[in-house]
Amino acid sequence: MVTQAILPFGVRLTESDDRSGVATGNVDVQINDGTWQDYATTINDFTYTGSHCNQYEFRYQIKDSAGNWSSFDYDSSVTVDVIAFSVQISCPTGTINYIFNPI
């Protein structure tokens, strides 16, 4: 069985509101320049799991404690590249393990 290589990576969120404080936030994700998709309601950093050869862009908006929403903020993207993967092949005479480490 061969599975697609996946890689978890951290996403750091930064927000501030000097007047009433930050109440909540919305995070959207865009994969390979596709449509924006709702991902999470959070103001905390999080881990996202991506797949090999895909590009991910995140945008973030916050709502302050007075109920005002900011516009979306986004200015960076992440492309997931294979670090290493392993394949296990089972056959009647035994098991073959192969570990691939690209240079």
N, C-alpha and C positions, 0 to 999 in steps of 0.2 A: 504494500500500500504506500503510495507516495502522497504526501500532504503538501499543501501550499505553505511556503515559508512565511511566518508571521513574526512581527517584532513589536513588543510593547514599548512605548516611549512616553515620557512625561510632558505634560502641557502645563505651563505656568500662567496663571491669570493675575493681572495686576489691576487694581481699581482703587479709587478713592473718591470721597465726597466730603468736603470740609464743613458743610452746613448741617445736613440731617443724618449723614451716614449711609452706608450701602446696605440695602435690604436683601436684594437677590440679583441674580444674573442669568442670562440665557447664552448658551454656547451652541453655535451651529458648525457643521462640518461640510466641506465641499471636497469630493473625491474626483481626481482627474478632470478638473474644470467642469464637473457636472453641476446639477442644481444644488442649492444650499438645502441642507437637511437639519431639522432640529436634532440636537444631540443630548444636551443636558441642561438642567436648571441648577446652577451652582455658582458660588463665588470662591470655591476652593480649587486648588490645583488638582489635576487628575491624570490618570494613566489611560492612554488610548492604544489600542492594538491595531496595527496596520498590516497590510499584506505586501509582499515583495512587488516592486515596480509600480507602486501606486503613489500618487502625490496627494497630500492632505493639506487643506487650508482650513483654519479655524477663524471664526469671527465671534465677537463677544460684545454684549451690551449689558448694562446694569440699570437697576431701578433703585433710586434712593428711598430713604424712609418716608419722604413726603409723597411718594408715588410717581415721580418723574422718571421716564425712561431716557437713557442716553441713546445716541445713534450707535450703530454697530462699529466696532473698531477691529481692523485686521490689517496686518502688514507683513506677514511671513507665512511660509509654507514648509512642509516637511515631505521629503521623498524617501520612502522606505526602500532600502537596498538590502539584498541578502548578505548577512554576516557569515552565517554557516548553517548548514542543515544536515540532517542525517536521514538515511533511508534504510528501512529494514525489509528484507525480502525473505519470506518463508517458503521453503520448498520441501519436498518429501525427504531429502537427504540432509537437511539442516537449515540453518538461518544464516544469511549474509547481511552484515552490517556495513554500511558505507557512509563515511562522514566527508562532506564536501566543505572545504574552506577556500573561498575565492580569494584571489590576491588583489 
